[in-house]
Amino acid sequence: MGLAVSAAAAAVLALATAFLQLGAIPALFPGGAAPLLPIALITAWAAARDPDGTWPVLLIVPVILGVASQERVGWFMLALLPTAALALAAGRGGRIQRIAFAPATAVVGALLYLMLLTLAAGRGSSLVPAAGSHLATALWTAAAAALLAVALRALRPRAHGLFE
């Protein structure tokens, strides 16, 4: 039962971050360097909850982003996979250690995500000129991951026993 509730919560958050990434985030960051909320969610969920529980994000977010854009759903899924792998690797330590590594994992994941999608779009020559914008996006993503990890840690389910 607990796993199903956790997966449902991750799915709802995945839907919310995908729609925010499409609408509100570009409006709040008109300069182009904006946090990648799906990346932040994957790293924060792996840090604060269960690293194996990030799979709903990997299924839901690419479908929504792919349908809303001109890129294929598969490219978004492939671009999110390195972040999930990093989150799984970083998620094997203690919970506090995982929360500390969430921003670093988000930076690397965001840079790989942007690089893979740029290459998939056939614009590999624009990687160097866009490096500053990509780094700013990665840093915003790290900040979002840190905030989400702390929030998810505070909202984690707790045992409700007599002496707990």
SEKE-779348 format. One record per residue: residue in one letter; x, y, z of N, C-alpha, C in turn; chain. Coordinates in steps of 0.001 Angstrom, whole numbers, plus 500000, padded with zeros to 6 digits. Each point is the difference from the previous one (the first is absolute). Layout:
pt r = a; nx = X; ny = Y; nz = Z; cax = X; cay = Y; caz = Z; cx = X; cy = Y; cz = Z; c = A $
...
// end
This chain:
pt r = m; nx = 500819; ny = 498804; nz = 500000; cax = 499181; cay = 501196; caz = 500000; cx = 500862; cy = 501259; cz = 500000; c = A $
pt r = g; nx = 501071; ny = 500013; nz = 500812; cax = 500854; cay = 501173; caz = 500100; cx = 500685; cy = 500325; cz = 498684; c = A $
pt r = l; nx = 500404; ny = 498947; nz = 499265; cax = 500657; cay = 500216; caz = 498717; cx = 499046; cy = 500605; cz = 498986; c = A $
pt r = a; nx = 498746; ny = 499560; nz = 500013; cax = 499006; cay = 500538; caz = 499072; cx = 499709; cy = 501470; cz = 500300; c = A $
pt r = v; nx = 499923; ny = 500352; nz = 501272; cax = 499762; cay = 501393; caz = 500386; cx = 501186; cy = 500858; cz = 499607; c = A $
pt r = s; nx = 501205; ny = 499478; nz = 500197; cax = 501211; cay = 500736; caz = 499630; cx = 500065; cy = 500219; cz = 498491; c = A $
pt r = a; nx = 499681; ny = 498974; nz = 499231; cax = 499999; cay = 500130; caz = 498542; cx = 498927; cy = 500976; cz = 499534; c = A $
pt r = a; nx = 498843; ny = 499980; nz = 500647; cax = 498936; cay = 500941; caz = 499642; cx = 500412; cy = 501436; cz = 500314; c = A $
pt r = a; nx = 500656; ny = 500202; nz = 501130; cax = 500475; cay = 501342; caz = 500349; cx = 501056; cy = 500472; cz = 499008; c = A $
pt r = a; nx = 500906; ny = 499105; nz = 499621; cax = 501019; cay = 500363; caz = 499011; cx = 499353; cy = 500312; cz = 498654; c = A $
pt r = a; nx = 498960; ny = 499265; nz = 499629; cax = 499316; cay = 500248; caz = 498730; cx = 499307; cy = 501362; cz = 500003; c = A $
pt r = v; nx = 499353; ny = 500342; nz = 501100; cax = 499334; cay = 501302; caz = 500098; cx = 501027; cy = 501128; cz = 499929; c = A $
pt r = l; nx = 501110; ny = 499830; nz = 500716; cax = 501053; cay = 501019; caz = 499938; cx = 500626; cy = 500082; cz = 498612; c = A $
pt r = a; nx = 500121; ny = 498865; nz = 499321; cax = 500532; cay = 500000; caz = 498629; cx = 499084; cy = 500779; cz = 499061; c = A $
pt r = l; nx = 498696; ny = 499775; nz = 500140; cax = 499038; cay = 500767; caz = 499189; cx = 500124; cy = 501498; cz = 500276; c = A $
pt r = a; nx = 500066; ny = 500340; nz = 501273; cax = 500084; cay = 501416; caz = 500375; cx = 501276; cy = 500639; cz = 499469; c = A $
pt r = t; nx = 501136; ny = 499317; nz = 500138; cax = 501247; cay = 500602; caz = 499533; cx = 500035; cy = 500111; cz = 498483; c = A $
pt r = a; nx = 499433; ny = 499019; nz = 499299; cax = 499980; cay = 500081; caz = 498531; cx = 499169; cy = 501189; cz = 499537; c = A $
pt r = f; nx = 498832; ny = 500189; nz = 500592; cax = 499162; cay = 501129; caz = 499594; cx = 500596; cy = 501341; cz = 500428; c = A $
pt r = l; nx = 500627; ny = 500032; nz = 501178; cax = 500686; cay = 501232; caz = 500408; cx = 501169; cy = 500311; cz = 499077; c = A $
pt r = q; nx = 500703; ny = 498967; nz = 499559; cax = 501130; cay = 500184; caz = 499099; cx = 499541; cy = 500555; cz = 498660; c = A $
pt r = l; nx = 498816; ny = 499649; nz = 499594; cax = 499470; cay = 500496; caz = 498727; cx = 499414; cy = 501402; cz = 500099; c = A $
pt r = g; nx = 499429; ny = 500351; nz = 501150; cax = 499270; cay = 501255; caz = 500089; cx = 500584; cy = 501043; cz = 500914; c = A $
pt r = a; nx = 499972; ny = 499753; nz = 501291; cax = 500363; cay = 501026; caz = 500975; cx = 501493; cy = 500300; cz = 500028; c = A $
pt r = i; nx = 500830; ny = 498986; nz = 499861; cax = 501450; cay = 500211; caz = 500105; cx = 500513; cy = 500911; cz = 498888; c = A $
pt r = p; nx = 499649; ny = 499796; nz = 498748; cax = 500467; cay = 500943; caz = 498975; cx = 499484; cy = 501429; cz = 500225; c = A $
pt r = a; nx = 498830; ny = 500123; nz = 500586; cax = 499469; cay = 501337; caz = 500281; cx = 500741; cy = 500670; cz = 501152; c = A $
pt r = l; nx = 500431; ny = 499217; nz = 500979; cax = 500723; cay = 500557; caz = 501145; cx = 501466; cy = 500294; cz = 499684; c = A $
pt r = f; nx = 500554; ny = 499309; nz = 499019; cax = 501401; cay = 500177; caz = 499611; cx = 500066; cy = 500345; cz = 498515; c = A $
pt r = p; nx = 499686; ny = 501234; nz = 499635; cax = 499924; cay = 500345; caz = 498575; cx = 501356; cy = 500027; cz = 499307; c = A $
pt r = g; nx = 501103; ny = 500027; nz = 500720; cax = 501320; cay = 500059; caz = 499383; cx = 500451; cy = 498699; cz = 499381; c = A $
pt r = g; nx = 499318; ny = 498915; nz = 500260; cax = 500352; cay = 498721; caz = 499418; cx = 500641; cy = 499035; cz = 500982; c = A $
pt r = a; nx = 500775; ny = 500486; nz = 500959; cax = 500629; cay = 499126; caz = 500990; cx = 499011; cy = 499780; cz = 501137; c = A $
pt r = a; nx = 499344; ny = 498854; nz = 499972; cax = 498975; cay = 499674; caz = 500996; cx = 500273; cy = 498608; cz = 500548; c = A $
pt r = p; nx = 499552; ny = 499713; nz = 501208; cax = 500237; cay = 498658; caz = 500535; cx = 499239; cy = 498938; cz = 499215; c = A $
pt r = l; nx = 500590; ny = 498837; nz = 499926; cax = 499350; cay = 498844; caz = 499384; cx = 499347; cy = 499207; cz = 501134; c = A $
pt r = l; nx = 498731; ny = 500248; nz = 500219; cax = 499305; cay = 499389; caz = 501129; cx = 499956; cy = 498471; cz = 499962; c = A $
pt r = p; nx = 499862; ny = 499364; nz = 498844; cax = 500028; cay = 498531; caz = 500014; cx = 501341; cy = 499444; cz = 500501; c = A $
pt r = i; nx = 501094; ny = 500644; nz = 499632; cax = 501318; cay = 499583; caz = 500478; cx = 500074; cy = 500207; cz = 501518; c = A $
pt r = a; nx = 499536; ny = 501154; nz = 500451; cax = 500009; cay = 500291; caz = 501434; cx = 499135; cy = 498995; cz = 500759; c = A $
pt r = l; nx = 498869; ny = 499618; nz = 499438; cax = 499118; cay = 499039; caz = 500661; cx = 500652; cy = 498625; cz = 500101; c = A $
pt r = i; nx = 500643; ny = 499551; nz = 498942; cax = 500651; cay = 498686; caz = 500030; cx = 501066; cy = 499966; cz = 501092; c = A $
pt r = t; nx = 500846; ny = 501012; nz = 500026; cax = 501091; cay = 499990; caz = 500988; cx = 499467; cy = 500190; cz = 501417; c = A $
pt r = a; nx = 499005; ny = 500851; nz = 500166; cax = 499446; cay = 500233; caz = 501337; cx = 499250; cy = 498774; cz = 500505; c = A $
pt r = w; nx = 499233; ny = 499355; nz = 499137; cax = 499252; cay = 498806; caz = 500408; cx = 500964; cy = 498885; cz = 500385; c = A $
pt r = a; nx = 501057; ny = 499817; nz = 499216; cax = 500985; cay = 498970; caz = 500312; cx = 500724; cy = 500305; cz = 501303; c = A $
pt r = a; nx = 500201; ny = 501276; nz = 500290; cax = 500716; cay = 500386; caz = 501214; cx = 499121; cy = 499893; cz = 501245; c = A $
pt r = a; nx = 498785; ny = 500474; nz = 499912; cax = 499147; cay = 500088; caz = 501184; cx = 499112; cy = 498780; cz = 500204; c = A $
pt r = r; nx = 499685; ny = 499310; nz = 498945; cax = 499097; cay = 498848; caz = 500104; cx = 500731; cy = 498727; cz = 499610; c = A $
pt r = d; nx = 499644; ny = 499437; nz = 498857; cax = 500543; cay = 498728; caz = 499550; cx = 500630; cy = 500179; cz = 498624; c = A $
pt r = p; nx = 501285; ny = 499693; nz = 499842; cax = 500621; cay = 500144; caz = 498681; cx = 499328; cy = 499146; cz = 498930; c = A $
pt r = d; nx = 499435; ny = 498858; nz = 500397; cax = 499320; cay = 499149; caz = 499021; cx = 498620; cy = 500538; cz = 499620; c = A $
pt r = g; nx = 499510; ny = 500982; nz = 500722; cax = 498659; cay = 500520; caz = 499764; cx = 499924; cy = 501138; cz = 499001; c = A $
pt r = t; nx = 501057; ny = 500203; nz = 499231; cax = 499979; cay = 501097; caz = 499020; cx = 499406; cy = 499585; cz = 498658; c = A $
pt r = w; nx = 499623; ny = 498747; nz = 499831; cax = 499524; cay = 499531; caz = 498706; cx = 498742; cy = 500707; cz = 499487; c = A $
pt r = p; nx = 499047; ny = 500442; nz = 500860; cax = 498856; cay = 500705; caz = 499424; cx = 500405; cy = 501295; cz = 499282; c = A $
pt r = v; nx = 501032; ny = 500652; nz = 500502; cax = 500467; cay = 501227; caz = 499355; cx = 500548; cy = 499675; cz = 498620; c = A $
pt r = l; nx = 500718; ny = 498892; nz = 499885; cax = 500600; cay = 499605; caz = 498722; cx = 498966; cy = 499586; cz = 498968; c = A $
pt r = l; nx = 498809; ny = 499659; nz = 500441; cax = 498951; cay = 499605; caz = 499063; cx = 499054; cy = 501149; cz = 499657; c = A $
pt r = i; nx = 499646; ny = 500797; nz = 500982; cax = 498973; cay = 501036; caz = 499807; cx = 500557; cy = 501255; cz = 499353; c = A $
pt r = v; nx = 501113; ny = 500501; nz = 500519; cax = 500549; cay = 501270; caz = 499516; cx = 500349; cy = 499952; cz = 498511; c = A $
pt r = p; nx = 500706; ny = 498958; nz = 499508; cax = 500313; cay = 499998; caz = 498569; cx = 498772; cy = 500009; cz = 499099; c = A $
pt r = v; nx = 498940; ny = 499328; nz = 500421; cax = 498781; cay = 499987; caz = 499181; cx = 499420; cy = 501408; cz = 499897; c = A $
pt r = i; nx = 499904; ny = 500693; nz = 501102; cax = 499418; cay = 501347; caz = 499988; cx = 500889; cy = 500965; cz = 499229; c = A $
pt r = l; nx = 501312; ny = 499965; nz = 500254; cax = 500907; cay = 500911; caz = 499299; cx = 500077; cy = 499678; cz = 498512; c = A $
pt r = g; nx = 499983; ny = 498713; nz = 499665; cax = 500057; cay = 499610; caz = 498597; cx = 498757; cy = 500387; cz = 499219; c = A $
pt r = v; nx = 498850; ny = 499838; nz = 500614; cax = 498752; cay = 500372; caz = 499330; cx = 499918; cy = 501513; cz = 499798; c = A $
pt r = a; nx = 500529; ny = 500750; nz = 500960; cax = 499915; cay = 501462; caz = 499927; cx = 501076; cy = 500623; cz = 499116; c = A $
pt r = s; nx = 500995; ny = 499239; nz = 499590; cax = 501080; cay = 500568; caz = 499204; cx = 500107; cy = 499281; cz = 498658; c = A $
pt r = q; nx = 501018; ny = 500367; nz = 499252; cax = 500216; cay = 499366; caz = 498707; cx = 500950; cy = 498815; cz = 500098; c = A $
pt r = e; nx = 500569; ny = 499776; nz = 501181; cax = 500918; cay = 498878; caz = 500194; cx = 499204; cy = 498741; cz = 500337; c = A $
pt r = r; nx = 500620; ny = 498879; nz = 499774; cax = 499364; cay = 498718; caz = 500297; cx = 500048; cy = 499695; cz = 501497; c = A $
pt r = v; nx = 499026; ny = 499267; nz = 500457; cax = 499917; cay = 499621; caz = 501405; cx = 501259; cy = 499234; cz = 500418; c = A $
pt r = g; nx = 500488; ny = 499155; nz = 499125; cax = 501177; cay = 499191; caz = 500307; cx = 501238; cy = 500823; cz = 500290; c = A $
pt r = w; nx = 500150; ny = 501140; nz = 499330; cax = 501164; cay = 500848; caz = 500268; cx = 499947; cy = 500559; cz = 501420; c = A $
pt r = f; nx = 498822; ny = 500390; nz = 500424; cax = 499872; cay = 500503; caz = 501369; cx = 500275; cy = 498889; cz = 501021; c = A $
pt r = m; nx = 499522; ny = 498793; nz = 499690; cax = 500243; cay = 498889; caz = 500907; cx = 501495; cy = 499686; cz = 500076; c = A $
pt r = l; nx = 500660; ny = 499970; nz = 498855; cax = 501439; cay = 499746; caz = 499994; cx = 500771; cy = 501112; cz = 500705; c = A $
pt r = a; nx = 499543; ny = 501229; nz = 499870; cax = 500684; cay = 501121; caz = 500641; cx = 499837; cy = 499973; cz = 501521; c = A $
pt r = l; nx = 498917; ny = 499410; nz = 500487; cax = 499786; cay = 499891; caz = 501449; cx = 500710; cy = 498799; cz = 500632; c = A $
pt r = l; nx = 500347; ny = 499006; nz = 499204; cax = 500606; cay = 498782; caz = 500547; cx = 501328; cy = 500226; cz = 500721; c = A $
pt r = p; nx = 500919; ny = 500846; nz = 499491; cax = 501238; cay = 500214; caz = 500768; cx = 499739; cy = 500569; cz = 501401; c = A $
pt r = t; nx = 499021; ny = 500875; nz = 500127; cax = 499683; cay = 500555; caz = 501310; cx = 499484; cy = 498915; cz = 500928; c = A $
pt r = a; nx = 499155; ny = 499127; nz = 499479; cax = 499489; cay = 498904; caz = 500822; cx = 501127; cy = 499066; cz = 500421; c = A $
pt r = a; nx = 500936; ny = 499725; nz = 499098; cax = 501133; cay = 499139; caz = 500345; cx = 500884; cy = 500660; cz = 501061; c = A $
pt r = l; nx = 500247; ny = 501294; nz = 499850; cax = 500782; cay = 500729; caz = 501003; cx = 499282; cy = 500009; cz = 501347; c = A $
pt r = a; nx = 498699; ny = 500206; nz = 499970; cax = 499225; cay = 500033; caz = 501245; cx = 500010; cy = 498637; cz = 500686; c = A $
pt r = l; nx = 499939; ny = 498927; nz = 499210; cax = 500084; cay = 498660; caz = 500587; cx = 501366; cy = 499766; cz = 500626; c = A $
pt r = a; nx = 501050; ny = 500442; nz = 499319; cax = 501353; cay = 499811; caz = 500530; cx = 500213; cy = 500831; cz = 501268; c = A $
pt r = a; nx = 499528; ny = 501242; nz = 499981; cax = 500164; cay = 500868; caz = 501170; cx = 499045; cy = 499617; cz = 501122; c = A $
pt r = g; nx = 498944; ny = 499285; nz = 499667; cax = 498981; cay = 499666; caz = 500979; cx = 500302; cy = 498798; cz = 500858; c = A $
pt r = r; nx = 501181; ny = 499463; nz = 499919; cax = 500337; cay = 498812; caz = 500789; cx = 500595; cy = 500345; cz = 501357; c = A $
pt r = g; nx = 500284; ny = 501270; nz = 500263; cax = 500548; cay = 500400; caz = 501292; cx = 498897; cy = 500261; cz = 501008; c = A $
pt r = g; nx = 500377; ny = 500631; nz = 501110; cax = 499016; cay = 500374; caz = 501010; cx = 499112; cy = 501123; cz = 499499; c = A $
pt r = r; nx = 498871; ny = 500193; nz = 500652; cax = 499020; cay = 500983; caz = 499539; cx = 500553; cy = 501424; cz = 500002; c = A $
pt r = i; nx = 500733; ny = 500383; nz = 501025; cax = 500569; cay = 501354; caz = 500054; cx = 501050; cy = 500160; cz = 498917; c = A $
pt r = q; nx = 500816; ny = 498979; nz = 499788; cax = 501008; cay = 500041; caz = 498942; cx = 499330; cy = 500129; cz = 498636; c = A $
pt r = r; nx = 498890; ny = 499288; nz = 499794; cax = 499290; cay = 500081; caz = 498719; cx = 499442; cy = 501395; cz = 499776; c = A $
pt r = i; nx = 499466; ny = 500618; nz = 501039; cax = 499457; cay = 501358; caz = 499857; cx = 501121; cy = 500975; cz = 499680; c = A $
pt r = a; nx = 501176; ny = 499788; nz = 500580; cax = 501136; cay = 500871; caz = 499709; cx = 500463; cy = 499842; cz = 498552; c = A $
pt r = f; nx = 499889; ny = 498791; nz = 499452; cax = 500434; cay = 499761; caz = 498629; cx = 498937; cy = 500343; cz = 498956; c = A $
pt r = a; nx = 498784; ny = 500266; nz = 500397; cax = 498923; cay = 500290; caz = 499043; cx = 500323; cy = 501186; cz = 499083; c = A $
pt r = p; nx = 500500; ny = 501139; nz = 500519; cax = 500317; cay = 501101; caz = 499085; cx = 501119; cy = 499666; cz = 499008; c = A $
pt r = a; nx = 501024; ny = 499277; nz = 500456; cax = 501093; cay = 499630; caz = 499095; cx = 499504; cy = 499047; cz = 498914; c = A $
pt r = t; nx = 499171; ny = 499054; nz = 500394; cax = 499418; cay = 499074; caz = 499034; cx = 499121; cy = 500752; cz = 499008; c = A $
pt r = a; nx = 499281; ny = 501009; nz = 500486; cax = 499131; cay = 500789; caz = 499124; cx = 500810; cy = 500813; cz = 498992; c = A $
pt r = v; nx = 501138; ny = 500545; nz = 500417; cax = 500841; cay = 500775; caz = 499070; cx = 500479; cy = 499109; cz = 498857; c = A $
pt r = v; nx = 500553; ny = 498857; nz = 500351; cax = 500518; cay = 499089; caz = 498971; cx = 498854; cy = 499482; cz = 499131; c = A $
pt r = g; nx = 498897; ny = 499628; nz = 500632; cax = 498848; cay = 499513; caz = 499244; cx = 499434; cy = 501038; cz = 499048; c = A $
pt r = a; nx = 499926; ny = 501248; nz = 500445; cax = 499475; cay = 501063; caz = 499137; cx = 500918; cy = 500252; cz = 498812; c = A $
pt r = l; nx = 501304; ny = 500008; nz = 500250; cax = 500941; cay = 500220; caz = 498897; cx = 499936; cy = 498861; cz = 498983; c = A $
pt r = l; nx = 499900; ny = 498765; nz = 500474; cax = 499878; cay = 498861; caz = 499080; cx = 498673; cy = 500037; cz = 499239; c = A $
pt r = y; nx = 498939; ny = 500367; nz = 500687; cax = 498673; cay = 500122; caz = 499373; cx = 500042; cy = 501022; cz = 498861; c = A $
pt r = l; nx = 500538; ny = 501173; nz = 500287; cax = 500063; cay = 501051; caz = 498986; cx = 500904; cy = 499595; cz = 498846; c = A $
pt r = m; nx = 501116; ny = 499363; nz = 500305; cax = 500923; cay = 499573; caz = 498954; cx = 499351; cy = 498947; cz = 499099; c = A $
pt r = l; nx = 499346; ny = 499015; nz = 500601; cax = 499368; cay = 498948; caz = 499202; cx = 498871; cy = 500538; cz = 499125; c = A $
pt r = l; nx = 499181; ny = 500898; nz = 500558; cax = 498909; cay = 500545; caz = 499182; cx = 500525; cy = 500920; cz = 498896; c = A $
pt r = t; nx = 501072; ny = 500724; nz = 500260; cax = 500599; cay = 500848; caz = 498968; cx = 500563; cy = 499144; cz = 498873; c = A $
pt r = l; nx = 500687; ny = 498925; nz = 500357; cax = 500534; cay = 499096; caz = 498979; cx = 498887; cy = 499285; cz = 499246; c = A $
pt r = a; nx = 498930; ny = 499627; nz = 500697; cax = 498875; cay = 499321; caz = 499353; cx = 499303; cy = 500918; cz = 499003; c = A $
pt r = a; nx = 500010; ny = 501287; nz = 500280; cax = 499374; cay = 500963; caz = 499092; cx = 500905; cy = 500347; cz = 498825; c = A $
pt r = g; nx = 501220; ny = 499453; nz = 499987; cax = 500910; cay = 500266; caz = 498897; cx = 500691; cy = 501350; cz = 500083; c = A $
pt r = r; nx = 500086; ny = 500552; nz = 501193; cax = 500624; cay = 501313; caz = 500178; cx = 501255; cy = 499894; cz = 500868; c = A $
pt r = g; nx = 500821; ny = 499010; nz = 499742; cax = 501213; cay = 499781; caz = 500778; cx = 500952; cy = 501178; cz = 499972; c = A $
pt r = s; nx = 499980; ny = 500774; nz = 498902; cax = 500896; cay = 501154; caz = 499903; cx = 499605; cy = 501126; cz = 500955; c = A $
pt r = s; nx = 498804; ny = 499958; nz = 500561; cax = 499574; cay = 501060; caz = 500921; cx = 500313; cy = 499681; cz = 501454; c = A $
pt r = l; nx = 500657; ny = 498864; nz = 500267; cax = 500308; cay = 499634; caz = 501378; cx = 500966; cy = 500981; cz = 500655; c = A $
pt r = v; nx = 501048; ny = 500397; nz = 499300; cax = 500984; cay = 500911; caz = 500592; cx = 499419; cy = 501398; cz = 500191; c = A $
pt r = p; nx = 499329; ny = 500588; nz = 499008; cax = 499428; cay = 501329; caz = 500248; cx = 498933; cy = 500032; cz = 501101; c = A $
pt r = a; nx = 499324; ny = 498884; nz = 500210; cax = 498935; cay = 499953; caz = 501008; cx = 500501; cy = 499505; cz = 501350; c = A $
pt r = a; nx = 501299; ny = 499845; nz = 500171; cax = 500550; cay = 499434; caz = 501239; cx = 499633; cy = 500844; cz = 501220; c = A $
pt r = g; nx = 500036; ny = 501317; nz = 499887; cax = 499654; cay = 500862; caz = 501132; cx = 498546; cy = 499853; cz = 500411; c = A $
pt r = s; nx = 499131; ny = 499957; nz = 499015; cax = 498575; cay = 499822; caz = 500272; cx = 499739; cy = 498617; cz = 500597; c = A $
pt r = h; nx = 500677; ny = 498991; nz = 499495; cax = 499825; cay = 498641; caz = 500520; cx = 500492; cy = 499899; cz = 501441; c = A $
pt r = l; nx = 501108; ny = 500674; nz = 500300; cax = 500511; cay = 499978; caz = 501374; cx = 499034; cy = 500712; cz = 500949; c = A $
pt r = a; nx = 499450; ny = 501133; nz = 499557; cax = 499012; cay = 500702; caz = 500831; cx = 498774; cy = 499131; cz = 500236; c = A $
pt r = t; nx = 499546; ny = 499307; nz = 498969; cax = 498867; cay = 499088; caz = 500140; cx = 500328; cy = 498888; cz = 500992; c = A $
pt r = a; nx = 501202; ny = 499457; nz = 499915; cax = 500407; cay = 498934; caz = 500910; cx = 500056; cy = 500496; cz = 501446; c = A $
pt r = l; nx = 500462; ny = 501220; nz = 500208; cax = 500059; cay = 500545; caz = 501363; cx = 498609; cy = 500275; cz = 500557; c = A $
pt r = w; nx = 499087; ny = 500498; nz = 499172; cax = 498608; cay = 500179; caz = 500436; cx = 499375; cy = 498645; cz = 500332; c = A $
pt r = t; nx = 500338; ny = 498992; nz = 499199; cax = 499473; cay = 498660; caz = 500247; cx = 500528; cy = 499455; cz = 501322; c = A $
pt r = a; nx = 501271; ny = 500261; nz = 500299; cax = 500578; cay = 499555; caz = 501280; cx = 499291; cy = 500662; cz = 501176; c = A $
pt r = a; nx = 499713; ny = 501288; nz = 499869; cax = 499281; cay = 500696; caz = 501073; cx = 498601; cy = 499414; cz = 500183; c = A $
pt r = a; nx = 499323; ny = 499728; nz = 498899; cax = 498661; cay = 499400; caz = 500088; cx = 500071; cy = 498603; cz = 500604; c = A $
pt r = a; nx = 501023; ny = 499234; nz = 499646; cax = 500150; cay = 498646; caz = 500551; cx = 500242; cy = 500045; cz = 501502; c = A $
pt r = a; nx = 500810; ny = 500951; nz = 500447; cax = 500262; cay = 500119; caz = 501435; cx = 498723; cy = 500342; cz = 500759; c = A $
pt r = l; nx = 499232; ny = 500948; nz = 499484; cax = 498745; cay = 500375; caz = 500654; cx = 498999; cy = 498848; cz = 500001; c = A $
pt r = l; nx = 499883; ny = 499310; nz = 498872; cax = 499079; cay = 498868; caz = 499919; cx = 500425; cy = 498860; cz = 500921; c = A $
pt r = a; nx = 501295; ny = 499736; nz = 500082; cax = 500483; cay = 498918; caz = 500867; cx = 499681; cy = 500284; cz = 501458; c = A $
pt r = v; nx = 500202; ny = 501242; nz = 500416; cax = 499690; cay = 500362; caz = 501388; cx = 498497; cy = 499908; cz = 500245; c = A $
pt r = a; nx = 499201; ny = 500466; nz = 499035; cax = 498540; cay = 499940; caz = 500156; cx = 499506; cy = 498556; cz = 500018; c = A $
pt r = l; nx = 500519; ny = 499165; nz = 499118; cax = 499575; cay = 498600; caz = 499969; cx = 500461; cy = 499249; cz = 501240; c = A $
pt r = r; nx = 501138; ny = 500374; nz = 500533; cax = 500485; cay = 499381; caz = 501247; cx = 499062; cy = 500346; cz = 501149; c = A $
pt r = a; nx = 499568; ny = 501257; nz = 500045; cax = 499102; cay = 500424; caz = 501077; cx = 498623; cy = 499350; cz = 499874; c = A $
pt r = l; nx = 499582; ny = 499688; nz = 498777; cax = 498670; cay = 499423; caz = 499776; cx = 500004; cy = 498480; cz = 499895; c = A $
pt r = r; nx = 501120; ny = 499357; nz = 500295; cax = 500073; cay = 498545; caz = 499868; cx = 499056; cy = 499320; cz = 500995; c = A $
pt r = p; nx = 499498; ny = 498853; nz = 499641; cax = 499114; cay = 499278; caz = 500920; cx = 500783; cy = 499482; cz = 501205; c = A $
pt r = r; nx = 499361; ny = 500047; nz = 501140; cax = 500622; cay = 499541; caz = 501240; cx = 499142; cy = 498901; cz = 500612; c = A $
pt r = a; nx = 500644; ny = 499158; nz = 500783; cax = 499276; cay = 498949; caz = 500703; cx = 499148; cy = 500628; cz = 501099; c = A $
pt r = h; nx = 498848; ny = 499444; nz = 500238; cax = 499080; cay = 500536; caz = 501008; cx = 499747; cy = 498958; cz = 501088; c = A $
pt r = g; nx = 501056; ny = 499489; nz = 500593; cax = 499860; cay = 499036; caz = 501077; cx = 499776; cy = 500698; cz = 501331; c = A $
pt r = l; nx = 499843; ny = 499239; nz = 501004; cax = 499719; cay = 500531; caz = 501330; cx = 501166; cy = 500814; cz = 500550; c = A $
pt r = f; nx = 501222; ny = 499515; nz = 499814; cax = 501165; cay = 500669; caz = 500564; cx = 500903; cy = 500615; cz = 498946; c = A $
pt r = e; nx = 499509; ny = 500236; nz = 498806; cax = 500826; cay = 500542; caz = 498916; cx = 499664; cy = 501442; cz = 499735; c = A $
// end
